[in-house]
């Protein structure tokens, strides 16, 4: 099961960097210092990006926000040169941070249930709905500038990372909702949930209701749709039929959001994920 999760999520973007004992023995003191310097630079980047988020509502997802963030914690504004990807670095830092925070929330809920099985359990449908709402509420403070972030993620150099982050998000939600199966529907559920998340995200950007009440009602309806589709998929024994259902659902959403070239990416991704190529 772990192998499937790693294939699906952004963990596949990370190369295995394990070293054997001989390599460790051969490391020089200079190499150790270089690694320390890299870690130090990484920590500085994280501090700057974190400080930059407070300027995003006014400055957008921009190098200017990064410069302002750096200056607010005592670094020169020109240090934004540490981020060759510019504004994309800020967007992906925020996205990954929110994914991590949601994962911690879901893990804490799961551990609480394990510690006290008498606690009331959510249905899978309610669990998924609450998790998606929790994650989308993290975007609300940046709602005014979020269309800019979505545009940045849709640029060709950034698409794969954006997709990987989205798939990591929906995988964590499904996993903590109890979906630990190994059949073909393991993939289709995540594709459909990814589409639902993006559709709700887009709806939220246009929602002016109090506390985004209309968005959460929209989400509830879409989650009910997911579980209805899941029932249909569970009764389907034909892989091509399953593929067609998933492709139709994903295409409807991705056409709306304009994140990916639909005819090629969705069909190609679906076939690869479902092992039909």
Secondary structure, 3 states (H helix, E strand, C coil): CHHHHHHHCHHHHCCCCCCCHHHHHHCCHHHHHHHHHHHHHHHHHHHHHHHHHHHHHHHCCCHHHHHHHHHHCCCCHHHHHHCCCCHHHHHHHHHHHHHHHHHHHHHHHHHHHHHCCCCCCCCHHHHHHHHHHHHHHHHHCCHHHHHHHHHHHCCHHHHHHHHHHHHHHHHHHHHHCCCCCCCCHHHHHHHHHHHHHHHHHHHHHCCCCHHHHHHHHHHHHHHHHHHHHHHHHHCCCCHHHHHHHHHHHHHHHHHHHCCCCHHHHHHHHHHHHCCCC
